[in-house]
Amino acid sequence: MSTSPEASRPAARAQARSRRGDDDYADVVESLRALRDMADDDRRGRLRDEIIERCLPLAEHVARRFSARGEPFDDLVQVARIGVVNAVDRFDVERGENFLSFAVPTAMGEVRRHFRDTMWSMRVPRRAKEMSLSIGKASDELVQRLGRSPRPSELADHLGVPVEEVIDGLMARSAYYARSIDAAPEDGEGRSIRDTLGDDDARLAQIDEFVTLRPALDRLPERERHILTLRFFHAMSQSEIAAEVGISQMHVSRLLTRTLSTLRADLGTDDESDVPADARRSQPR
């Protein structure tokens, strides 16, 4: 929006007053009243532009209140400026003299709609979005009052809504941001989210074999079952098993050979290829 030098000087003065915190924008009401009574369209357009330029510092003020929510500050300023323009166009000089009390909520409402409608990573019902924003404001107020984070029931009482709606709003807040699994790590260990994900378990393919084998193992004598457990689940050598059980290594070898043959017969197969892979690899050589 281009402005004349005459228009930029009031804007500069307004920015200085805004920084000092003593700008009440009282002069805007008179300008808006003159704008309403002006018949010349060209003059109306120029005056409107000057009024908007005069009120632009309000947009930065509003944007700063939302600057810690992850959205670039410049984008928030642009959205807040739309709210300022709407406030200039909608303010009724016959219904009030305090333009500031009208313009700030109008600009804030525009920013809130921006967050509600465009900043969610996942599709969330509008009611849940609105409740999420209400919860954020209510939480700030209750934290100051209670000295701790409020419970859902306390938020519900404060907002005058059922607890179920508060819970929906709290759950919706978790859908606001979504990070890529390849995003830069935050744990200081140089790992992305992808690096922390699990992988396929190679032993899943053996589930059917174990389910089929378990009843046959339960029918074995205790000593033979113990020897198989030491051999196949603890990866102990035959010599180590012999020392553990208190028999010779040769006796362990014979018991393993006989037990594996029993299992193959119990499973209804004499084909060594049908014995589970772990058992085949662990047969005595």
C-alpha positions in Angstrom: 0.0 0.0 0.0 1.7 3.3 -1.1 1.3 6.4 1.0 2.0 10.0 0.5 4.5 11.9 2.7 1.6 13.6 4.4 0.2 10.2 5.3 3.5 8.8 6.4 4.2 11.6 9.0 1.0 10.8 11.1 1.9 7.1 10.8 5.4 7.8 12.1 4.0 9.8 15.0 1.6 7.0 15.7 4.4 4.4 15.8 6.3 6.6 18.3 3.2 6.9 20.5 2.7 3.2 20.3 6.2 2.5 21.4 5.7 4.7 24.4 2.4 3.0 25.2 0.3 6.2 25.3 -1.5 6.0 22.0 -5.3 5.7 22.5 -6.1 6.3 18.8 -8.7 8.9 19.8 -8.0 10.9 16.6 -9.1 7.9 14.5 -12.7 8.4 15.4 -12.7 11.9 14.1 -11.1 10.7 10.9 -13.7 8.0 10.5 -16.5 10.5 11.1 -15.0 12.7 8.3 -14.7 9.6 6.1 -18.4 8.8 6.6 -19.5 12.3 5.6 -17.1 12.6 2.6 -18.8 12.3 -0.8 -15.8 12.4 -3.2 -14.8 8.8 -3.8 -11.1 9.7 -4.6 -10.8 11.7 -1.4 -12.5 8.9 0.6 -10.1 6.4 -0.8 -7.1 8.5 0.2 -8.4 9.2 3.7 -9.2 5.6 4.2 -5.6 4.6 3.3 -4.3 7.2 5.7 -6.5 5.9 8.5 -5.3 2.4 7.9 -1.7 3.5 7.8 -2.3 5.3 11.1 -3.6 2.1 12.7 -1.0 -0.4 11.4 1.0 -0.3 14.7 -1.9 -2.1 16.2 -1.3 -5.1 14.0 2.3 -5.5 15.3 1.0 -5.2 18.9 -1.6 -7.9 18.3 0.9 -10.2 16.5 3.4 -10.1 19.4 0.7 -11.6 21.6 0.7 -14.7 19.4 4.3 -14.8 18.5 5.2 -17.8 20.7 2.9 -20.3 18.9 5.3 -21.4 16.1 4.0 -19.1 13.3 6.5 -16.6 11.7 6.0 -13.2 13.2 5.8 -11.5 9.7 2.9 -13.8 8.8 1.1 -12.9 12.0 1.5 -9.2 11.3 0.0 -9.7 7.8 -3.0 -11.5 9.3 -3.5 -8.9 12.0 -3.4 -6.1 9.4 -6.4 -7.7 7.7 -8.1 -7.4 11.1 -7.1 -3.8 11.4 -8.5 -3.0 7.9 -11.8 -4.8 8.9 -11.9 -2.7 12.1 -11.5 0.5 10.1 -14.3 -0.5 7.7 -16.7 -1.8 10.3 -16.4 0.7 13.1 -19.6 2.7 13.7 -18.8 6.2 14.9 -22.4 6.6 16.1 -22.2 3.6 18.5 -19.0 4.5 20.3 -15.9 6.7 20.6 -13.3 4.1 21.7 -11.9 2.8 18.4 -9.0 0.9 20.2 -11.4 -1.3 22.2 -13.0 -2.3 18.9 -9.9 -2.7 16.7 -7.8 -4.9 19.0 -10.4 -7.7 19.5 -11.2 -7.5 15.7 -7.5 -8.0 14.8 -7.1 -10.7 17.5 -10.1 -12.5 16.1 -8.6 -12.5 12.7 -5.4 -14.0 14.0 -7.3 -16.7 16.0 -9.2 -17.7 12.9 -5.9 -18.0 11.1 -4.6 -20.4 13.7 -7.9 -22.3 13.8 -8.3 -22.7 10.1 -4.9 -23.0 8.6 -2.3 -24.0 11.2 -3.5 -27.5 12.1 -1.4 -30.4 10.9 -4.3 -32.8 11.0 -8.0 -32.3 10.1 -9.8 -31.5 13.4 -13.5 -30.6 13.8 -14.1 -26.9 14.1 -15.7 -27.2 17.5 -12.6 -29.0 18.8 -10.4 -26.3 17.3 -12.4 -23.5 19.0 -12.3 -25.4 22.3 -8.6 -25.8 22.0 -8.1 -22.1 21.7 -10.5 -21.4 24.6 -8.6 -23.9 26.7 -5.3 -22.1 26.0 -6.7 -18.7 27.3 -8.5 -20.3 30.2 -5.4 -22.2 31.3 -3.4 -19.0 31.5 -6.0 -17.4 33.7 -6.4 -20.5 36.0 -2.6 -21.0 36.4 -2.3 -17.5 37.8 -5.3 -18.1 40.1 -4.5 -21.7 41.2 -0.7 -21.6 41.0 -0.7 -24.9 39.1 -2.0 -26.4 35.9 -5.8 -26.7 36.0 -7.6 -30.0 35.8 -10.0 -30.8 33.0 -12.9 -30.4 35.4 -11.7 -27.0 36.5 -11.3 -25.9 32.9 -14.9 -27.1 32.2 -16.3 -25.1 35.2 -14.4 -22.0 34.1 -15.6 -22.3 30.5 -19.1 -23.4 31.4 -18.9 -26.5 29.1 -19.1 -30.3 29.7 -15.8 -32.0 30.7 -16.1 -34.2 27.6 -15.8 -31.1 25.4 -12.7 -30.0 27.3 -11.1 -33.5 26.9 -11.8 -33.3 23.1 -10.2 -29.9 23.0 -7.1 -31.1 24.9 -6.8 -34.1 22.5 -7.1 -31.8 19.6 -4.2 -29.7 20.8 -1.9 -32.7 20.2 -2.9 -32.6 16.5 -1.7 -29.0 16.1 1.9 -29.8 15.3 3.3 -32.7 13.3 7.0 -33.2 12.8 8.6 -35.1 10.0 10.2 -38.4 11.0 13.3 -37.0 9.2 13.3 -33.8 11.2 16.4 -32.6 13.0 17.0 -34.4 16.3 16.0 -32.8 19.6 17.5 -35.3 22.0 21.1 -34.1 21.5 22.1 -37.6 20.4 22.1 -36.9 16.7 19.1 -39.2 16.1 16.0 -38.3 14.0 12.6 -39.7 14.8 13.1 -42.3 12.0 16.2 -43.5 13.9 14.1 -44.3 17.0 11.5 -46.4 15.1 11.4 -50.1 15.5 12.1 -52.6 12.7 10.6 -55.9 11.6 11.5 -58.7 13.9 13.1 -61.5 12.0 11.7 -64.1 14.5 8.1 -63.2 13.7 8.3 -65.8 10.8 9.0 -68.5 13.4 5.8 -67.9 15.5 3.9 -70.7 13.7 6.8 -73.0 14.3 7.0 -72.2 18.0 3.2 -72.5 18.4 3.3 -76.0 16.8 6.4 -77.1 18.7 5.3 -76.0 22.2 2.9 -78.9 23.0 5.5 -81.4 21.9 8.1 -79.7 24.2 5.6 -79.9 27.1 5.4 -83.7 26.6 9.2 -84.2 27.0 10.7 -85.3 30.3 11.9 -82.5 32.5 15.7 -83.2 31.9 15.4 -83.3 28.2 13.3 -80.2 28.1 15.9 -78.5 30.3 18.7 -79.5 28.0 16.9 -78.2 25.0 16.3 -74.9 26.8 20.0 -74.5 27.6 21.0 -75.4 24.1 18.5 -73.4 22.0 17.5 -70.5 24.3 20.7 -69.9 26.2 23.1 -70.8 23.4 25.2 -73.0 25.6 27.6 -75.5 24.1 27.3 -79.3 24.8 30.2 -79.1 27.2 28.7 -76.3 29.1 25.4 -78.1 29.3 27.2 -81.2 30.6 28.7 -79.2 33.4 25.4 -77.6 34.2 23.4 -80.8 34.3 26.1 -83.1 35.8 26.5 -85.6 32.9 29.1 -86.2 30.3 29.3 -84.3 27.0 28.7 -87.5 25.1 25.6 -88.2 27.1 24.3 -84.7 26.3 24.9 -85.3 22.6 23.0 -88.6 22.7 20.1 -86.9 24.6 19.9 -84.1 22.1 19.9 -86.4 19.1 17.2 -88.6 20.7 15.1 -85.7 21.8 15.2 -84.0 18.3 14.2 -87.3 16.7 11.3 -87.5 19.2 10.2 -84.0 18.3 10.2 -84.7 14.6 8.2 -87.9 15.1 5.8 -86.0 17.4 5.3 -83.3 14.8 4.5 -85.9 12.2 7.6 -85.4 10.0 10.8 -87.2 9.3 12.1 -84.5 7.0 14.8 -82.6 8.7 13.9 -79.5 6.7 10.6 -79.3 8.6 12.4 -79.0 11.9 12.6 -75.4 13.1 15.7 -73.6 11.9 17.0 -73.0 15.4 16.8 -76.7 16.2 18.5 -77.8 12.9 21.4 -75.4 13.5 21.8 -76.7 17.1 21.9 -80.4 16.3 25.2 -82.0 17.3 27.9 -82.1 14.6 
